[in-house]
């Protein structure tokens, strides 16, 4: 029996998933490890948690007859490679140009997803959605402005930040493709394959850059468990559950909730500065995302 999903439920699931993964920035500040190592543990622990669910799904769920689902598995593995590239390149961009500009450029994914979905997937893009995406990104610019004033702007950082947006778009679209078509993967299997692939590549990146993989304390390992199992698996499970039922461009626009909420968590947890410009940017982004969500006819 096919899943019956209320018309607005997929949009709400993506929004909720974006809210969950927005807390991952807090863990990066709390855990005494390098960025590649944190990413490796995040994806590796997530893959371990997903393994029994993926195994059960392969036996009884939509992933049975796995030999006939090689294409979907390949898409999920590509998603994992893109996610590893996204984390690694984004942190390199931060080193050159600071968090504000790196985060801003990473969120150009909304335009890459719109472009790729129109050219490769044949999805129709509306003028209203384009305007809302532009306004939401302007709001993100306003959130990043204070950081931009204090950070140097290097060409390498700009190029790496733009590449982060491409990787993020590739991750979103590849994971979505793995769950669509005639022989799609279920949520657990798609996330397991992508997480395991990303973990392996990030371990290699950490070793190649002489980044330590040793966890300093039990407290750090507990935070890594929360990051991998709670934030990563929990957030992307919600988003992945809704992916097949949401147009790609609309889903990527909702993901802009992540940097907006991450800014608010920084204010609440670390007392980071938050003035009138940031408040206006937050309001503009949230209003644009809401307008795009309610203006569309209900997804089928």
Secondary structure, DSSP 8 states (H G I E B T S, - for coil): ------TTHHHHHHHHHHHHHTTHHHHHHHS-S-HHHHHHHHHHHHHHHHHHHHHHHHHHSTT-SGGGGHHHHHHHHHHHHHHHHHHHHHHHHHHHHHHHHHHHHHTTHHHHHHHHHHHTS-----HHHHHHHHHHHHHHHHHHHHHHHHS---HHHHHHHHHHHHHHHHHHHHHHHHTSSTT---HHHHHHHHHHHHHHHHHHHHHHTT-------HHHHHHHHIIIIIIIIHHHHHHHHHHTTS-HHHHHHHTTHHHHHHHHHHHHHH-----HHHHHHHHHHHHHHHHHHHHS----
